[in-house]
Amino acid sequence: MTPSEARTLLTSSDNPSRQQAAEWLSQNADVAMELAVELVEHSGDDDRVVAEYCVATLEELGEPSPNDLPALCRLLASDNSDVAYWAATLIGRCGEQSAACATQLGNLVASDAAPATRERAAWAIAKIGPAASSAKPQLESLSITEPESLARAIAKALAAIES
């Protein structure tokens, strides 16, 4: 199977084909990076087998292509917390070069998304560091009102912005 074939199968309406593509990608992480955005999109798939294979692959991926950052930033607004979580994770892996996503990450931290997703967005802001200064006002307004683990993540993000 080629990455192009995997992309076609992954986006099909046939569950067995989607499962096959997701499994193949999990076994071929060296080419899976080409489909990083699709893997994030399908991390929240209704078919749990597809979602689990996509998450397993995402766990092994490194830094995505800078060309994927605009699509990943858009996925931060997904109603599916798994999709938003993995978009934030890949954005964070890009560090400073994903500074353009800082405001969207701040929006996610300030949202009513799942706590783990909000923490992951704060983690990504910390990975961006000082270049994420556009998220600072959002974080400052939240830090004292949030649950302890999220407040710690926000404090780390603020410290990274200020360093």
N, C-alpha and C positions, 0 to 999 in steps of 0.2 A: 504494500500500500504506500502511496506517496502522501505527502502533507496535503496536497490539493484534493486527493481522493478522500482523505480523512476529513477535511473541511466540508466537503459535499455531503458525506455520510453523517457527520455530526449535526448538520443543520437539516437533515431530512426529517420527515414525519414518521419514519419507520423506526420504532424503538430498538429492535434487534440490530439494525444497521448503526444506529447512534451508539448503542452499547459496544458494538464491535470497534467503531472508530475511537471511542473513548478509551477502550482497553488497549488498542494498538498504540495510542499516544502515550499511555502510561508506561508502556514497555519500550518506547522510543523517545525518551525525553530529549535526546540530542536534536531531534527535528521538531519537537513539540513547541519550542519557543516561537516558531513561525506562526503558531496558532494561539498565542498567549491570550489575546482578547477573546477568542471563541471559547477557550477553556474557562476563563473567568465568567463569561456569559452562561456557560452550562454548569458552573459550580452550583447553581441554584435550580438545576433542571428538575422538572416534575418526576422524571424517572430517576429514582435514587441510585440505581446502578451507574447510570451516566454521570450523575453528580459526584458519586464517590470516586470514580476513575478520574474525573477531571480534577477533583481536589487532590488526589494522590499525585497527579502529575504536577499540579501547581506547587505542591510542597517541595518538589525536586527542582523546579525551575530557578534559574538565577535572575539576573537583571534583564527586564524586557528591553526591546528596542525602543529608543527614544521616539520613533515613529508611532509607537503604540500608545504613548502618553495621552494624546487628546481623546482617544476612545476610552481609555481607562478612566480618565477624569469624568467623562460622561457617565460611566457606569457607577460612579460614586453615588449618584442620585437614584439608583435602582431601588425599587420597593422590596427587593429580595435582599435580606441582610447578608446572605452568603456571597452574593455577587458583589455587593458593596465592600464586604470584608476583604475579598480577594483582590478587588481593584485597588483598595488602599494598600494592601500588602505589596503588590507589584510596583505601585507608585513609590512606596517607601524604599523598596530595593534600589530604585534609581537615584536616591539621595538628592543632592542639590539640583541636579538637572531636571527634577520634576517640580521646581518652584512654582511654575505656572498653575499647578493644581492645589496650591496651599489654601486658597479661599474655599474651594470645594471641599477640601479635607476639613477645614474649620466648620463649614456648614454641616458636615456629617457628624463631627464631634458634638455640635450643638443640637442635633436632631433628636428625634425620639426613636432612633434605630436601636437595635439590640445593644446592650452594654459592651459586649465583646467587639462589635463592629465599631462603636464609638472609640473604644480604647485603641483599636488597630489604627484608626484614623489619626489619633493623637500620636501614636508610635511613628506613623509615617511623617507627620509634621516634625517630630524630633529628628528623624533621619535626614530631612531636608535641611534642618538647622536654620541659621540666620536668614537664609533666602526665603524662609516661610513667614517672614514678618507680617505679611498681609493677614495671617490667621490670628495674630496676637490679640486683637480686641475681642474676638469671639472667645478665645480661650480664657482671657482674664475675667470675663463676665461669668464664666462657668465654674471655675476651679473651686470655689468655696461651697458650692451648692450640690455638688455631685457625690455619688457613692465613693467610698475610699479608694478603691482600685482605679476608678476613672480619674479621680482627683489627682492621684499619684502620676498617672500617665500624662495628664494635662500639665502638671508641674514640671515633669521632665521635658515636655515639648516646649514650654515657656523658657526653661533654662537653656535648651538647645538654641532657641531663637535668639536669646540674649547673649550667647557665648561668642 
